[in-house]
Amino acid sequence: MTLAELTPARTPAFLLALALLLALALPLAVAAKELKPWTGGPPPPLVLNDLEGREHRLDAYRGKVVVLNFWATWCDPCRDEMPSFNRLKARMGDAPFVILAVNMAEGEARIGEFLKKVPVEFPVLLDRDSGVSKAWRARLLPYTVVLDPALRIRYTALGELDWSSPEVEASLRKLLPAR
């Protein structure tokens, strides 16, 4: 047997291990595209201005389900999921529900150019120094946190998600206060 025949790519054990790794990785990739129940602590504070200069405080949204999305214009999955937030907002109608999109450390001009191409129907908040994003542990984007009407974190989602899917909508509707 030659050295070339012993390379990992030619051994049955290597090929079996590679196949097993791929088989295990596929469900993990799918699982990353769903709401994950939160088991951590309480949310950190949030006070940010929107593009019009209005201040938004998390406490002001008590009594509503809050979807807090951390994003940036340079993030392809962030850009791709924005239309699904618009569809979700439309489907939720007049329910006590709000979406807040926290942009991480980008200039208003850049955000404005993006919003001309992909308009959104919810506030875009400016985290100019990424301090709020760091406090919320938004290390990878997109990162989304769902809070119940008592402002307890109930779910998180890391990566792109179809926010207008029936499964996601049903999970959010279960958090709505009884009318």
Long-range contacts (C-beta under 8 A, 24 or more apart in sequence): 32-158, 32-159, 33-157, 33-159, 33-160, 33-161, 33-162, 34-157, 34-161, 34-167, 35-146, 35-155, 35-156, 35-157, 35-161, 35-168, 35-171, 36-155, 36-156, 36-157, 36-158, 37-154, 37-155, 38-145, 38-153, 38-154, 38-155, 38-156, 40-153, 42-152, 42-153, 43-136, 43-145, 43-147, 43-151, 43-152, 43-153, 44-132, 44-135, 44-136, 45-135, 46-102, 46-132, 46-136, 47-132, 48-102, 48-125, 48-126, 48-127, 48-132, 49-125, 49-126, 50-123, 50-124, 50-125, 50-126, 51-108, 51-111, 51-112, 51-115, 51-123, 51-124, 51-126, 54-123, 56-100, 56-123, 56-125, 58-147, 58-151, 59-151, 61-98, 61-100, 61-147, 61-151, 62-149, 62-150, 62-151, 63-96, 63-149, 63-177, 64-96, 64-97, 64-98, 64-149, 65-95, 65-96, 65-97, 65-98, 65-146, 65-147, 65-148, 65-149, 65-172, 65-175, 65-176, 66-97, 66-98, 66-99, 66-100, 66-146, 66-147, 66-151, 67-97, 67-98, 67-99, 67-100, 67-144, 67-145, 67-146, 67-163, 67-172, 68-100, 68-102, 68-136, 68-144, 68-145, 68-146, 68-147, 69-99, 69-100, 69-101, 69-102, 69-142, 69-143, 69-144, 70-102, 70-104, 70-127, 70-133, 70-136, 70-138, 70-141, 70-142, 70-143, 70-144, 70-145, 71-101, 71-102, 71-103, 71-104, 71-141, 71-142, 72-103, 72-104, 72-105, 72-106, 72-141, 73-103, 73-106, 73-110, 73-111, 73-113, 73-114, 74-106, 75-141, 75-142, 77-141, 77-142, 77-159, 77-160, 78-141, 78-142, 78-160, 79-114, 79-118, 80-160, 81-142, 81-160, 81-161, 81-162, 81-163, 82-118, 82-120, 83-118, 84-161, 84-162, 84-163, 84-164, 84-165, 85-120, 85-122, 85-163, 85-164, 86-119, 86-120, 86-121, 86-122, 87-163, 87-164, 88-163, 88-164, 88-168, 88-169, 88-172, 89-121, 89-122, 90-121, 91-164, 91-169, 92-169, 92-172, 92-173, 95-173, 95-176, 96-149, 96-176, 96-177, 97-172, 97-176, 98-122, 98-123, 99-123, 100-125, 101-125, 102-127, 102-132, 102-133, 102-136, 102-138, 103-127, 104-130, 104-133, 104-138, 104-141, 105-129, 105-130, 105-133, 146-171, 146-172, 146-175, 148-175, 149-175, 149-176, 149-177
